[in-house]
Amino acid sequence: MALISDFIKETTTTTGTGDLTLSAAQGFARFSDAFVAEDNVYYSIYNGINRETGVGTVKAGNILERSTPQKTLVAGVFDDATPVNITLVGVSEVYLSATASLFDSKENVSTAATLDASHIADADPHTQYQKASEIDALISSNTYVIANTFSSHTHANETVLTNTAASFLVTQETKINHITVTQAVNLDTIESDTTTNNAKSTNVSTDLSIGTKTTTTVHVNSSDGTNATIPAATVSEAGLLSAFDKTKIDAIAGTNTGDQDLSGYQPLATVLTNTAASFLVAQETKINHITVTQAVNLDTIESDTTTNNAKATNVSTDLSIGTKTTTTVDVNSSDGTNATMPAATVSEAGLLSAFDKNKIDHITIKSTSIFLGVESGILDDSTSNTNTGFGYHALKSVTSGNSNVGVGSYSLRLNSTGYSNVSLGHQSSYSNTTGDNNVALGIQTLFSNVDGSKNVAICTSALTANTSGSFNIAIGYQSMITNTTGSYLISMGYQALKNNSSGGTNIGVGYQALRSNTVGSNNLGMGYVSLWSNIGGSDNVGYGIQTLYSNTEGDNNTAVGTKSLYYNTTGSNNTAIGHHAGERVTSGASNITSGTSVYVGSYTKSSADGNSNEIAIGYSTDGNGSNTATLGNDDIGDTYLKGTVHSNAGKVNNLTTVNTATYNLLVTDYMLHVTYTTTAAVTSLTLPSAQVVVGRTIKIKDAAGSAATNNITIDTDGAETIDGASTKIINVNYESVEIYSDGANWFVL
């Protein structure tokens, strides 16, 4: 048989359909207080709007096995035919309750045997007898069962109905047997009072209703007792949502409606009060035959009955507000079970918790402005400013500034009259007072800005030190972090223009581009660490990874291509286009101070550091010194120039002095100035086969005037011929020869 007991309620966070792990509920006994492991008990589960009743088994470790579900109510659908365990979510309440299943139907409950001691357990461990208050209102529909119980009075029923009128009759039988005829006069009164009492006991329900409602309280009225007043929530105790707080919430997210289901919190009614009336009717025959010797204790019987009758005429239920916590309010009943009203959740209506009340208290609505957070917008002048502040001290100092948005603790903290600013992040635009149209997104972005306007700072610490600089755009962690007064700046990338203080109209795009710049202006650095070292140099363009990386004070330089002009520090007016263009000199050393030079082509070099007006054009072309122009590297065989070539200085050809016995012509040789004068020696000049190119022209001159004695022999490298011969000999002093190639052989002009 399943058992019941007093004042047992627990909670569980178990989900699903399995066994329950129970937790103690404040103000209630636990299952383990009244039962031992393997006891079967009646239980009820409240999970949101879903319900389950049944017979369970108590297990060790505060576990309740949901053995036999008897009835369920899921989403409004009742099932007592084929119920199964409901699926639990969130937090559920678990009660020990005398469900309808305890009494079964009227047809099945016909004798007192139905209420034998095996059905009932008392919270008192010394007895197995059920208290009248534990049976609830179920007896109202089974009154005749109790009457039958008393009529078919048996020894078993005596045990069950201890403290009821039936057991009272048994224990007082001897006394009644001594009642005299003259003492029977009061029996009519007893019967009349008891009958009245019995009628009262079957109608002791207390109806609750909602009474007067104010902006901060709601009265819960009792039909026959003291009313209770539920107060509004405070920051330390749960309670009602006040009308004032409701206004705040409606201004934020509209109106939410819903009725709180309190059916699970109605107190149980006392059922078996004053059952002496049933006993009296059943024993009327005996009383009519009372003798003189049976009247000994009639006064005691009358006294007990009078007291009982007095109780029946004073069964009003008084309500009062009991313990209040941060999340619950107890509604106390003077003669029944108390109810605990919980705080609202996202799925069920309920009280306004102290925690939620604290949130609402930090919402401030001033005309068209709204603020959420401690002292957020506290100084707003309540005109139509359309400001929005969310966070601790957000827009705290704003007075007449309008159209501002500050989200994050201390965002726009000092702003007073500045307008149209958007600040998102902890301490973003903290110091702004009068600046307008700024956008700060990220922690401490535009932190120091006072009156600078129309700036955009995105990412942590971007434009942190800016005070009055305007029209700046900084995107990236610590981008332009130290800029104070510089304006018209654009920095995009980690620490781009990091150290800029007052330099203006600079653009740094890329990781640490123009990182070291402080006062330099009109610079463009685009690429990883482009113009990284620049401090005061101005009007420079570095486009590509590490372009002009080392430049500090050089001006008017243009470097396009990875590491072009990488080592330049103070050189100015240079142009380098190409991978590593102008990076080094011919020897491989760094090109540091050269100026007014042009390097076009990958790996173009200066002939020496410090050169000026040097031009080197072509892949891996080496310059030939200041005031020179070199077109092409040593592998260039022909250079084609279209149209007329003009020169203010006249034509200048490449001249090569030969002062050795043998010489192999180079591709760059044009005029050979032969000065070898060793007596009786022969100077041999060889024309490499690779130079047999159409149009290739060479001039050879006996500059020493000794060809008559020291002949100059011109030979070919292969099978090529010179005017059909294998060689050409100069044997006249100061004689010269000019030859050209048709692409196969050489010919003398």
Buried (B, 14 or more C-beta within 10 A) or exposed (E): EBBBBBBBBBBBEBEEEEBBBBBBBEEBBBBBBBBEEEBBBBBBBBBBEBBBBBBBBBBEEBBBBBBBBBBBBBEEEEBEEEBEBBEBEEBBBBBBBBBBBBBEEEEEBEBBEBBBBEBBBBBEEEEBBBBBBBBBBBBBEBBEBBBBBBBEBEEBBBBBBBEBBBBBBBEBEEBBBBBBEEBBEBBEEBBEBBEBBBEBBBEBEBEBEEEEEEEBBBBBBBEEBEBBBBBBBBBEBBBBBBEEBBEBBEEEEEEEEEEEEBEEBBBBBBBBBBBBBBBBBBBEEBBEEBEEEBBBBBEEBBEBBEEBBEBBEEBBBBBBBBEBBBBBBBBBBBBBBBBBBBBBEEEBBBBBBBEBBBBBBBBBBBEBBBBBBBBBBBEBEEEEBBBBBBBBBBBBBBEBBBBBBBBBBBBBBBBBBBBBBBBBBBBBBBBBBBBBBBBBBBBBBBBBBBBBBBBBBBBBBBBBBBBBBBBBBBBBBBBBBBBBBBBBBBBBBBBBBBBBBBBBBBBBBBBBBBBBBBBBBBBBBBBBBBBBBBBBBBBBBBBBBBBBBBBBBBBBBBBBBBBBBBBBBBBBBBBBBBBBBBBBBBEEEBBBBBBBBBBBBBBBBBBBBEBBBBBBBBBBBBBBEBEBEBEBBEEEEEEEEEEEEEEEEEEEEEEBEBBEEEBEBEBEBBBBBBBBBBEEEEBBBBBBEEBBEEEBEBBBBBBBBBBEEBBBBBBBBEEBBBEEEEEBBBEEEEBBBEBBBEEEBBEEE
